[in-house]
Amino acid sequence: MSASAPEGPTRRTHARPGIQGVTTLCEVTGGGQKVFGVAIEYDTSIDPRSITPETFALSVVPAAKGFFPGMPQEPDKNASDQKASPRAVVATYTNATSTMRADARSVQGRFVIAEFARDPDLSLPTTDSDKIEVVQKFALRTDTGAAYPPSPKSWTNTEGKRTHVSIRGVDAWEQNHWWWDDERATYLEYSIFLPKSFLEPGGEKKAYPLLLAVTHSGTSPDGTCAQTLTEQCIATIWSLPENQAKHECVIVTPRYERTTMNDYWEHTNDVENTYRLVQSLIDGHWNFGNPNRADRKDKTLRIDRNRIYCTGWSMGGMTSLWLMAKHPDTFAGGLVIAGQERPADMISLAHQNVLIITGSEDDKATPWNEKCVPVWQKAGGKVTRPTELLDPATIFPIDQQQALSHKINDYLGQGGNITFLTFDGVDHLGSCRKFFYIEAARDWLFRQRKI
């Protein structure tokens, strides 16, 4: 499993003039991790006027046959024997780092960034591996005017056992942390995202919202921390720079070694261990900053107790519902995507803030939540459950959600502390790939406060 290192791609030693190496530029989408471009590193700054989308021939190796993001026992997508497929370039520019720029404009630097066209429907399952091939077809110039002629050499982003990959929204996560309890001889592995401002001087003086994002059972058996972050966007959509700019928060996502909750309402001790992890963060026990990294050294993380949130899909949605029901005084709100629980166990949710979103073709989550509605109403909860089925075509492109946002905000404004929405024609798997992109739902979650 390839995942970028927290500190980003390793800088290569300049051995000769010209290309030094390439890095695949990815983003985790609802359909899994996709290749959106490539960073081509030179030994010196490149004149942006000398490059065009035709300067390079770029190809992406398809994922190994049988790979489908988020499924258990899936093959390694990079163990592919398929031939690289050409990918059209829509923008080229220079940059000082091996990352894409939102404005796609050149700044002085030795990296040439080539971006690919993107399908506006980010829910489509990926067919990409992390492997890429690059050929410089036409000459280009350095900032000092030196000419670098075209070359037939094909460059790849694989060097030995390392695959150079940069994943937007993922690189800043810290993987492979452990919460533990020596008295009970138990532990839980997790990854954590720390806001940029926390890592700046004085960041430890600020109290941050905390989001618990629980992934699904497909990332549990034989899974890794990297898979919980890269196979679907349940956790990492919240850490994208544009979303952190809007809703800065700490994010934590556990990595389970097994399915923690099944369709018989049975669960393992990892469910309660997840709550203990959350509680340790709330109580200020996260002071294990990496002593080898100055921006984390000796810092204790402070959490705003009135802004604790949870979210998840499928097993993660079930876990979110269970934790809210069993610990009703902890969470300010929950965004539950296609999760369900036994109605008798969910009575205490009647007075909590919950937004549940399902698909009409989901034959588990939708009917089970329907059964919960009268239970919540009988217990005094105010439930907004429209009969209208929402149109999933209004989710994408994500920058054209105005009509959808207006409709969802109208339902959220009807006074219910529990809102249950369903999209027409979407099945269980489709709900994960689509619904986390609903901006109005994410905005609603961060408006909630524990009083």
C-alpha positions in Angstrom: 0.0 0.0 0.0 1.5 3.3 -1.1 0.8 6.4 0.9 2.8 9.7 1.0 4.9 10.4 4.1 3.7 13.0 6.5 6.6 15.3 5.6 5.9 14.9 1.9 8.0 13.4 -0.9 11.7 13.0 -0.3 13.8 15.6 -2.0 16.1 13.9 -4.5 19.8 14.6 -4.9 20.6 16.5 -8.1 23.0 14.2 -9.9 22.7 15.7 -13.4 21.0 18.6 -15.2 17.4 17.9 -16.3 14.7 15.8 -14.8 15.5 14.4 -11.3 12.4 12.4 -10.7 8.6 12.5 -10.7 5.9 12.4 -8.1 2.3 11.3 -8.6 -0.2 14.0 -7.4 -3.4 12.4 -6.0 -6.6 13.2 -4.2 -8.9 10.9 -2.2 -12.4 11.1 -3.7 -15.7 9.4 -3.0 -14.5 6.8 -5.6 -11.2 6.3 -3.9 -7.7 7.7 -4.5 -7.3 9.2 -8.0 -4.4 10.6 -10.0 -5.0 14.2 -10.8 -1.5 15.2 -12.0 2.2 14.8 -11.7 5.1 16.9 -10.4 8.2 16.7 -12.5 11.3 17.8 -10.6 14.3 19.5 -12.3 17.6 20.4 -10.9 16.9 24.2 -11.2 14.1 26.6 -11.7 12.2 26.3 -15.0 11.0 29.1 -17.2 7.2 28.7 -17.3 7.0 30.4 -20.7 8.8 27.4 -22.2 6.2 24.7 -21.2 2.8 23.8 -22.5 0.4 20.9 -22.0 2.1 19.3 -25.0 5.6 19.4 -23.5 5.2 16.0 -21.8 3.7 12.6 -22.7 2.0 11.3 -19.5 0.5 7.9 -18.8 -1.1 6.3 -15.7 -0.8 2.6 -15.0 -4.3 1.2 -14.3 -5.0 -0.4 -10.9 -4.5 -4.2 -10.6 -7.3 -6.3 -11.9 -9.9 -7.0 -9.2 -9.1 -3.8 -7.2 -12.1 -1.9 -5.9 -11.6 0.8 -3.3 -12.7 -0.1 0.2 -13.4 -3.8 -0.3 -11.8 -6.3 2.1 -9.0 -8.6 0.8 -8.6 -6.5 -2.3 -5.4 -6.8 -4.3 -2.6 -4.2 -4.0 -3.7 -1.7 -6.7 0.0 -1.1 -7.5 0.7 -4.8 -8.2 -0.5 -4.2 -11.7 0.9 -5.7 -14.9 -1.3 -3.5 -17.2 0.1 -1.1 -19.7 0.2 2.6 -18.8 -2.7 4.5 -20.4 -2.1 8.0 -21.8 -3.7 10.8 -19.8 -4.5 14.2 -21.4 -3.0 17.3 -19.7 -5.1 20.4 -19.2 -2.7 22.7 -17.4 1.1 23.1 -16.9 2.8 25.5 -14.6 5.9 25.8 -12.4 5.9 25.6 -8.6 8.4 25.7 -5.7 7.0 22.5 -4.2 5.7 19.2 -5.6 2.0 20.2 -5.1 -0.8 21.5 -7.2 -1.9 25.1 -6.9 -5.6 26.0 -6.7 -5.1 28.9 -9.2 -2.9 26.8 -11.6 -0.6 29.8 -12.0 3.2 29.6 -12.2 5.5 30.6 -9.4 9.3 30.3 -9.5 10.5 26.8 -8.9 12.1 23.7 -10.2 8.9 21.6 -10.3 6.7 21.5 -13.4 3.2 20.6 -12.4 1.0 18.9 -15.1 -2.7 18.6 -14.2 -5.1 16.1 -15.8 -8.8 16.7 -16.6 -11.2 15.6 -13.9 -14.6 14.1 -14.1 -16.9 16.5 -12.2 -18.6 13.4 -10.7 -16.2 12.6 -7.8 -18.2 9.5 -6.8 -17.0 7.4 -9.8 -14.8 4.5 -8.6 -11.1 5.0 -9.4 -9.3 2.8 -11.9 -5.9 4.3 -11.1 -2.8 2.8 -9.5 -0.3 5.3 -8.1 2.2 4.6 -10.9 2.9 7.1 -13.6 5.2 7.4 -16.7 6.6 10.7 -18.0 8.5 11.5 -21.2 9.7 15.0 -22.1 8.6 15.4 -25.7 9.7 19.0 -26.4 12.5 21.2 -25.3 12.2 23.6 -22.4 14.4 26.3 -20.7 15.6 27.1 -17.3 15.2 30.5 -15.7 18.7 31.3 -16.7 18.0 30.4 -20.4 19.7 27.0 -20.6 17.9 24.6 -22.9 16.9 21.1 -21.9 16.3 19.1 -25.1 13.6 16.5 -25.4 14.5 12.9 -24.4 13.0 9.5 -25.2 13.7 8.3 -21.6 10.6 7.3 -19.7 10.5 8.4 -16.1 8.4 6.6 -13.4 7.7 7.6 -9.8 9.0 4.3 -8.5 12.5 4.1 -7.1 13.3 0.7 -5.5 10.5 -0.1 -3.0 9.4 3.5 -2.8 6.6 5.0 -4.8 6.7 8.8 -4.8 3.1 10.0 -4.1 1.7 13.2 -2.8 -2.0 13.1 -1.6 -3.8 16.4 -1.1 -5.5 16.4 2.2 -3.7 13.3 3.4 -0.1 14.3 3.6 -0.6 16.3 6.8 -2.2 13.3 8.7 -0.2 11.5 11.4 -0.7 7.8 11.0 0.0 4.9 13.4 -0.8 6.3 16.7 -2.0 4.1 19.6 -4.5 4.8 22.4 -3.9 2.1 25.1 -5.2 0.9 28.4 -2.6 -1.1 30.4 -5.2 -2.1 33.0 -7.4 -3.8 30.5 -4.5 -4.9 28.2 -6.1 -3.2 25.2 -5.2 -0.7 22.6 -6.6 1.0 19.5 -4.7 2.2 16.5 -5.7 5.6 14.9 -4.6 8.4 12.7 -5.0 12.1 13.6 -5.1 15.3 11.7 -3.8 18.4 13.5 -4.9 21.9 12.3 -2.3 24.0 10.7 -2.7 26.7 13.3 -2.0 24.2 16.1 1.4 23.5 14.7 2.2 27.2 14.6 3.7 29.0 17.7 1.1 29.3 20.4 -1.3 26.9 18.7 -1.6 24.9 21.9 -3.4 27.8 23.6 -6.4 27.4 21.4 -9.3 24.9 21.9 -10.3 23.1 18.7 -13.4 21.3 17.6 -13.0 17.5 17.4 -14.4 15.3 14.6 -14.5 11.5 15.0 -14.7 10.0 11.5 -15.3 6.2 11.5 -14.7 4.3 8.3 -16.4 1.1 7.1 -15.8 -2.6 7.6 -14.0 -2.9 4.2 -11.0 -1.1 5.7 -10.9 -3.3 8.8 -9.8 -6.9 8.0 -6.1 -6.8 6.9 -6.4 -3.0 6.6 -3.9 -0.3 7.4 -4.1 3.3 8.6 -3.3 4.3 5.0 -6.4 2.5 3.7 -8.7 4.3 6.2 -7.4 7.6 4.7 -7.1 6.8 1.1 -9.8 4.3 0.0 -12.7 6.6 0.5 -13.1 10.2 1.6 -15.0 9.6 4.9 -12.2 11.1 7.0 -10.0 13.0 4.6 -12.6 15.2 2.9 -12.7 17.2 6.2 -8.9 17.8 6.0 -8.8 19.3 2.5 -7.3 22.8 2.8 -10.5 24.5 1.6 -12.6 22.7 4.1 -10.2 23.3 7.0 -10.3 27.0 6.0 -14.0 26.9 6.6 -14.2 24.5 9.5 -10.9 24.1 11.2 -10.9 21.1 13.4 -8.9 18.1 14.8 -9.9 14.9 13.1 -9.3 11.4 14.4 -10.1 8.1 12.6 -9.5 4.7 14.2 -8.1 1.7 12.4 -9.9 -1.5 13.4 -8.4 -5.0 13.0 -11.9 -6.5 12.6 -15.5 -5.6 11.8 -16.5 -3.8 15.0 -20.3 -3.9 14.6 -22.4 -6.3 12.5 -26.0 -6.6 11.3 -27.0 -8.5 14.4 -26.2 -5.4 16.5 -23.2 -7.2 18.0 -20.0 -5.3 18.5 -16.5 -5.7 19.8 -14.7 -3.8 22.5 -13.2 -1.5 19.9 -16.4 0.5 19.9 -16.0 1.5 23.5 -12.3 1.9 23.0 -13.1 4.4 20.3 -15.1 6.4 22.9 -12.2 6.2 25.3 -9.9 7.5 22.6 -12.2 10.5 22.1 -12.4 11.0 25.9 -8.6 11.0 26.2 -8.5 13.8 23.6 -11.2 15.8 25.4 -9.4 15.4 28.7 -6.2 16.8 27.2 -4.2 13.6 27.3 -2.9 14.0 23.7 0.6 15.2 24.5 2.6 12.7 22.5 3.9 15.2 20.0 6.8 13.8 18.0 9.9 15.0 19.8 11.8 15.0 16.6 9.5 17.5 14.9 9.7 21.0 16.4 6.2 22.0 15.5 4.8 19.1 17.6 7.3 19.0 20.4 5.9 19.2 23.9 2.5 20.4 22.8 -0.7 19.4 24.5 -3.8 19.5 22.4 -6.8 21.3 23.7 -10.4 20.3 22.6 -13.5 22.4 22.8 -15.9 20.3 24.8 -18.9 21.9 23.3 -17.9 21.0 19.8 -17.4 17.3 19.6 -18.8 15.7 16.4 -19.0 12.2 14.9 -19.5 11.0 11.4 -19.2 7.7 9.5 -20.6 5.5 6.8 -22.1 2.0 7.0 -20.3 0.3 10.0 -18.9 3.8 10.8 -22.4 5.2 10.7 -23.6 2.4 13.0 -20.7 3.1 15.4 -21.5 6.8 15.4 -25.2 6.2 16.3 -24.2 3.7 19.0 -21.6 6.1 20.6 -24.1 9.0 20.6 -26.8 6.8 22.1 -24.5 5.4 24.9 -22.8 8.7 25.6 -25.5 11.3 25.1 -23.7 14.1 26.9 -20.6 14.0 24.7 -21.4 14.9 21.1 -22.8 18.1 19.8 -23.9 16.5 16.6 -23.6 13.5 14.3 -23.7 13.2 10.5 -24.6 9.6 9.8 -24.4 8.3 6.2 -26.2 4.9 5.7 -25.8 3.7 9.2 -28.5 1.9 11.2 -29.2 0.6 14.7 -31.9 -1.3 16.6 -34.6 1.2 17.5 -34.8 0.1 21.1 -31.1 1.1 21.6 -31.6 4.5 20.0 -34.1 6.1 22.4 -31.5 8.5 23.9 -30.9 10.0 20.5 -34.3 11.6 20.7 -32.9 14.9 22.1 -29.6 14.9 20.2 -28.6 16.7 17.0 -28.4 14.1 14.2 -28.5 14.3 10.4 -29.1 11.0 8.7 -28.7 10.6 5.0 -29.5 7.3 3.1 -30.4 6.1 -0.4 -33.7 4.8 -1.5 -32.1 1.6 -2.7 -30.4 0.9 0.6 -32.5 -2.0 2.0 -30.9 -1.8 5.5 -30.1 1.7 6.5 -33.3 3.3 5.1 -35.9 0.9 6.6 -34.2 0.6 9.9 -34.1 4.4 10.4 -37.7 4.6 9.3 -38.4 2.3 12.3 -36.5 4.6 14.6 -38.6 7.7 13.7 -41.7 6.8 15.8 -39.4 5.8 18.7 -37.7 9.1 18.7 -41.0 11.0 18.3 -42.6 9.0 21.2 -39.5 9.9 23.4 -40.1 13.6 22.7 -37.7 14.1 19.7 -38.6 16.5 16.9 -38.0 14.6 13.6 -38.0 16.1 10.2 -38.6 13.3 7.7 -39.7 14.6 4.3 -41.4 12.2 1.9 -39.6 13.8 -1.0 -36.7 11.8 -2.4 -33.7 14.1 -3.2 -32.0 14.1 -6.6 -28.4 12.8 -6.4 -27.6 14.5 -9.7 -27.7 17.8 -7.8 -24.6 16.8 -5.8 -22.1 17.1 -8.7 -20.4 19.3 -9.8 -19.7 20.3 -6.2 -19.4 24.0 -7.1 -23.0 23.9 -8.4 -24.9 22.8 -5.3 -26.9 26.0 -4.8 -30.3 24.4 -5.4 -29.5 21.3 -3.3 -28.1 23.5 -0.4 -31.3 25.6 -0.4 -33.5 22.5 -0.2 -31.5 20.8 2.5 -31.2 24.0 4.6 -35.0 24.4 4.3 -35.4 20.9 5.8 -32.8 21.6 8.5 -34.6 24.8 9.4 -37.9 23.2 10.2 -37.1 22.8 13.8 -36.2 19.1 14.0 -33.2 18.1 16.1 -33.2 14.9 14.0 -33.4 15.2 10.2 -33.6 12.1 8.0 -33.1 12.6 4.3 -33.1 10.1 1.4 -31.8 10.4 -2.1 -33.6 8.7 -5.0 -32.0 5.6 -6.6 -28.8 5.5 -4.5 -27.7 2.2 -3.0 -25.6 1.5 0.0 -22.2 1.7 -1.7 -23.2 4.8 -3.7 -24.2 6.7 -0.5 -20.6 6.7 0.7 -19.2 7.9 -2.6 -21.7 10.7 -2.9 -23.1 12.0 0.4 -20.0 13.3 2.1 -19.8 15.9 -0.7 -23.0 17.6 0.4 -21.7 20.9 1.6 -24.9 21.9 3.4 -24.6 18.7 5.5 -21.0 19.4 6.5 -21.9 23.0 7.3 -24.8 21.9 9.5 -22.6 19.6 11.6 -20.2 22.4 12.5 -23.0 24.8 13.4 -24.0 22.4 16.3 -23.0 23.3 19.9 -23.3 21.4 23.1 -25.3 23.6 25.5 
